Amino acid sequence: MAVTAAANKTQLFIGNQWGGASDGATYDDTNPATGAVLAQVANASAGDVDRAVKSAREAFERGKWATMAASRRAKIIYKMAQLIGERAAGIALLEVRDNGKTLGTAKGEVGAIVDCFEFYAGAATKNYGNSLPGPMPNYLAQTVREAVGVVGAIVPWNFPLLLASWKVAPALAAGCTIVLKPAGQTPLTALELAKIALEAGLPEGVLNVITGEGRDLGQAIVEHPGIDKIAFTGSTATGKRVAATAAQTVKRVTLELGGKSPSLVFDDADVTQAVNGALYGIFYNAGQCCEARSRLLVQENVADEFIAAFTEKAAKLRVGNPEDAQTQIGAITTQEQYDKIKSYCEIGAGEGATLLLGGGPADIGEGFEEGKFWKVSAYETQPSHRLSREEVFGPVASITRFKNEAEAIALANDSEYGLSATIWSQNIGRANRAAKALRTGTVAVNTPYAVFPGIPFGGYKQSGYGRELGIETMAAYSETKSIITYIGEKPIDPFGV
Ligand code: NAD
């Protein structure tokens, strides 16, 4: 594996200071498209977690950030948005090299990150409490929202900076201090965020970023008694472990986990639109999306037409060099994920799913022999197939036919997950009936686009709990304090003694 000339050494960001892991350990971070080493990344230990938590704790206890006028906090968060916007091109390219996603995808993400910071800059001044009806005569009652404390933010590798921003921006807006841990495979843009925080004037210790390759690092954050809340995005299996560990110290927890989200295509849909939207719904970011609409449920009387058009167009999607602006499907980010996709395609073949397209590795040519690429793939499946039920997290669509609306809803809801769904129908009554009946956190109607700052995002069932991106997210980074005040003139003397 070649070390490129660009390879450099990264550091941890603790208490507004840059420094290596306390034992000097590093690991190689590679470009999944080429196998080239991008950077030697500081490999933090549990001791470094402890330093980062102490820094965040001290910053919280100092109170400078939490008690700063909300309008001033807002200005710093807004400044971060501006700096991210100014550096959009560089951040996008770094994300492409670290993650393997396409340039177009990464640019779109940076725009969404700017929007997210802008939205929560506004939210900082609107974290309202309530004035409540007095519980007795001569009593006033109110609630105020206060920062929950130190937040441990743990993010996966599929949208590294985007998912970090979904946590960091509302946490800052609420007045929290943060220990951010990016995924070991994609640490670089989180470090850019730390540089931006420093430049924007974030006080010392408010944002700390630690990098490391093992699972132990995340575990050490969740176990640490100095942390008040865990904001976690990742797999359902890890999420369960996080919730169980966090319960030992009664931490607040929000979990954004996995999915097997459906696209429902009814016979009254505009089939061309449904095909175009469903392609995006599953193949965007090479299918490595928590909300990938990987289960296509299609009404039987339009299924042949839909499948023919879907496979024809899917075959035209360009898998290739992520840095080439023409590429639509980039690299698979990790070897573990590549192996998982491969094994699900083998499982599909073994359980009798009909291969419609792809199903194997993609060779994109010279210079990318060490890269991990998978063909755009589609299978016709039965609802009982594992390919219809389990999260693949890759460019693999499963297509299943249904007879009528009731069966479509039953199939869509027959899942341990409940993150997202898309409905394709021109019948407004049917689309709204189905939207109401689906047990998912988000339902999009006649569009694959469903994730926007300001619109709550999160799961039903084993896709997690809590909502990100909404104004209600501010409550997840706050404690509600009730203040009850007696305003009467008669002295208080309950025991009459
Ligand atoms: P993962 O659960 O393996 O890792 C996620 C993060 O948790 C990483 O930073 C990892 O280092 C850390 N981690 C690992 N073990 C830990 C532990 N014991 N305690 C604390 N932290 C630990 O997931 P992944 O493979 O990196 O990401 C893919 C998964 O994330 C998919 O299942 C996908 O559906 C899910 N995801 C969900 C959403 C959402 O919003 N619902 C968004 C993106 C990804």
Boltz pocket constraint, residues with backbone or C-beta under 6 A from the ligand:
constraints:
  - pocket:
      binder: B
      contacts: [[A, 154], [A, 155], [A, 156], [A, 157], [A, 158], [A, 159], [A, 163], [A, 181], [A, 182], [A, 183], [A, 184], [A, 212], [A, 213], [A, 214], [A, 215], [A, 216], [A, 217], [A, 218], [A, 219], [A, 220], [A, 222], [A, 233], [A, 234], [A, 235], [A, 236], [A, 238], [A, 239], [A, 241], [A, 242], [A, 255], [A, 256], [A, 257], [A, 258], [A, 259], [A, 289], [A, 290], [A, 291], [A, 391], [A, 393], [A, 419], [A, 459], [A, 463], [A, 464]]
      max_distance: 6.0
